[in-house]
Amino acid sequence: MNSTALLERFSLRRKLALGFAVLLALSLILGMQSLRIQSELKHDLQQLYNKDLIGANHLQEVRVQLPHIVQAMQRAVATSSADTRIDSLRQLEVAKQQLQESLALAESTVYRTKNLERLAEFELLLKRIEAMGNEAIELAGQGRQGQALLVINGDEFQYLDDRA
């Protein structure tokens, strides 16, 4: 038997009730689908927030600490006062520690290939900056302040700092 023939046999009251029931069921199904999609979008946005924005915040902290490191190195090399050098070295260690902490937190949020490459390049530049800075500080500690200033104020060190 055909479904339209079956519907024709129903009274008007039953047809209206059936029509409203179908519309209500359709509305409920569409509403539930909409809620599911909205939940998925919320989850995706939360992931995006956790990975990108929080990671960017940590990377910004890295960007803030790098000039502090360079400035502390330059101050430690440029001074002839032992107290100022010790204070600068203490500030240098604090800035290095904060930079490393922020860098470690940022690494867990970086997932794009291009950003991973940039992060690896930054870490190499940071190691070279630290090596040159340590060399300059060692030279200054040996009393060879002129050579230390040439290292810390040289073009290569400035290039590394700008590139990082």
N, C-alpha and C positions, 0 to 999 in steps of 0.2 A: 504494500500500500504506500502511496506517495505521502510525504510529510505535509505537503500543502493540503492534501485532501483531509488528512488528520486534523490539521488546524482549522479547516473549514467546518468541521463538525463541532468544535468547541463553541461555547457561548461567548458572547462579547466580554463578559466579566472575566472569564478564564483567559481569553486572548490578551486582554489588557494586563492581567496579573502576570501572565507568562512574559509579556513584553517588558514590563517593569523589572521582573526578576532577571531576565537576560541582560538588560541595561545595567542593573545593579552589579551583577556578576562581572560584567565587562569592566565597569568602573573600578571594582575592587582589584581585578587582575592588573589593570593598567596602573593603579595606584601602588600596588605592591612592587611591580616592575620598576616604577619610578623611584621608589624608596631604595630598592636594591642598587640601582644605578647611582643614585645620590650617595649611598654608603661607599660604593667603590670609588667614586670621584673624591670623596672626603679622605679616604685612605690614601689614594694617589697623591693628593695635595699635601697630606701630612708627611708622606715619604719625601716628596719634593722639598718641603720645608726642612725636614730633618737633614737631608743630604746636602742640598744646595745652600740654603740660607745660613744654617748653623755652620756649615763648612766655610762659607764665605766670611762669616764672623771670625772664625779661628784664623783664617788666612789674613784677614785684616789685622788681627793682633800680631801676626808674624811680620807684616809690613810695618807695624808701629815699632816693634822691638829691634828690627835690623838697624835703623839709624841710631838707636841707643847704643847698640854694640859698637858700631863704627865710631861714634862720638867718644865712647869710653876708651876705645883703643887709641884714638888720636890724643885724648887728654893724657893717657898714661904715658905715651911716647913723648909728647911735647913738654912735659913738666920736668923740672929738675928737683922738685920737692918729693921726698920719699913718702910723706904723708898723703900728698895729692895722688901719687902713683898708686899707693895701696888702696885709697878710697876709689880711684878709677877702676882698679882691678876688681874690687868688690862689686861695684856697679856693673862691670862687664860680666861677671859671673851670674849675677841676678838676671840681667837681660838675656844672657844665653839660656839660662834655665827656663825663663818664661817663654822664649822663642821655641825651645825644644818641646815644651809642654803643648803649646798652641799648634806646633807643627804635627805632633803626634795625634792630637785630636782632629786636626784637619785631614790627615791621611786617611782616616776611616770613612770620611765623607766624600772623598774624591773618587769618582768612578769613570768619568769620561776619559777616553784615551789621550786626547790632546792635553787635558789638564794633568793627567798622570805624567806625561812627558815633561810638561812645564814644572811640575813639582820635583821631578828627578833632576832637572837642570838646575833648579833653585838650590837643591841640596848640595849639588856639586859646587856651585858658585859659593855657597855658604862655607863649605869646607875649605875652599881656596882662600876666601876672605879670612877665615879664622887662622889658617896656616900663615898667611902673610902678616896678619896682625900679631900672632904669637912670635914670629920672627922679629918683627919690629920692636915688640916689648922686650924680647930677650936682648936685642942689640942695645936698647936704651938702658936696660939693667946692667949691661957690661960697660956702660959709660960711652958708648958709641952712638950718641944721640943724633948726630948729623946723618949717619947712615940709616938710622931708624926712621928719621923724618923723611928721608928719600924714599924709603919703602912704603911708609904709610900714606904719604902725599903723592906718590908716583902715579903715573898714568895707568899702569896696570891695575893697581888697587882701586883707583877711582872708576875705571871701566868695570871691574867686577862689582863694585858697589852699585853703580848705575844699572848694570844688567840684572843684578839680583832684585 
